[in-house]
Amino acid sequence: MDDKAVAKLLKEVRACRVCVNTEKPKPLPHEPRPVLRVSTNARICIAGQAPGTRVHASGLPFDDPSGDRLRDWLGVDRDTFYDESLFAIVPMGFCFPGLDAKGGDLPPRKECAPLWRERVFEALPNVKLTLVIGQYAQAWHLGDKKKKTLTETVEHWRDYMPRTLALPHPSWRNNVWLKKNPWFEEDVLPVLRKEVSKHLKAARKTA
């Protein structure tokens, strides 16, 4: 897929209204605003869940405290993170799904991934590492290799390397999980930063 075809695909994605026009499940309760970043040159893909309220407002993925933590995990600054020639960002649901009764984000819309995901990944031929963040992305990308729980999946991160690395969501709601699982910061984060650095160096050499 060339750059012209990618631009056409992104135009289609950003015009999508499937989740608004549906009757079952319940339609999206607000105007869609698909948020993703795609480039044929990207070496690393961040496969997350769905935009939150702040990202829905800004249109910039991970433009929130979760993004700050994720960039710290990766060992990159904002300029590097938002360089589309380096990072693609492709959530399971492109639009903010709304809030549940407790004020938390609803799961990614089910219509989005089957409709767009394969086509979007065809536009990412140079991705060497995909970071699958959270249970929804892990279910899609890991398939039968996904373990029963997110903790087990992340614990078995070595099983998915070198092409894929399973991560918890960097949300501050996961502070308790991080405290209960210190091995993540001790064992996984150093490998994550090393892999990210390696792929970024390779990308810059060929730029």
Summary of the structure (lengths in Angstrom):
residues: 207
radius of gyration: 16.5
end to end distance: 18.7
largest distance: 49.7
contacts: 621
relative contact order: 0.16
helix: 49%
strand: 9%
